[in-house]
Amino acid sequence: MGHRVNRVGEQMKKELGDIISRKIKDPRVGFVTVTDVQVTGDLQQAKVYISVLGDEQQREDSLKGLAKAKGFIRTEIGQRIRLRKTPELIFEFDETMAYGNRINSLIHELHREEQLGEEEQEKKDTD
């Protein structure tokens, strides 16, 4: 059963990306990328993880636009993927990119502080 759930999730990810980029005409929905789809074992719900290019306002607007279009998107999915019942869609931000960027900037910050500390130490040693 796990294999089927994964297959449905992958298929939904592909179709959702296409539907959102080509069929959604809501001006609030910006440049949205579907990063992952997690389908429950009973195929009743699908968490759709998205990333949105832009600031916090654009992210929020895109999420609102997608929530408004949920019925339409679900109907489209139902026509493209043959399932007895199309899963309910739940849109969420994929925070892994932001988290990764935050970790990256912290590492760079530490590295910069370390270099400054070494340079100061060298100065003291030459004085």
MOFEN-V919747 format. One line per field, one symbol per residue. ss: DSSP state (@ for helix, = for strand, . for the rest). phi: phi as a letter, one per 20 degrees, with the letter a starting at -180 (. if undefined). burial: 1 if it has 9 or more other ideal C-beta (glycine too) atoms within 8 Angstrom, else 0. A space follows every 10 residues. Layout:
ss=???
phi=???
burial=???
This chain:
ss=.@@@@@@@@@ @@@@@@@@@@ @@........ .========. ....====== ==...@@@@@ @@@@@@@@.@ @@@@@@@@@@ .......=== ===..@@@@@ @@@@@@@@@@ @@@@@@@@@@ @@@@@@.
phi=.gffgfffgf ffgfffgfff fddedfffee eddeeacddf gemeccedec ccfpegffff ffffffffeg fffffgggfe decfcfffec ecfeefffff fffgffffff ffffffffff fffffef
burial=0000100111 1110111111 0001000011 0111111011 0010111111 1101000110 1111110011 0111111100 1010001010 1011001000 0000000000 0000000000 0000000
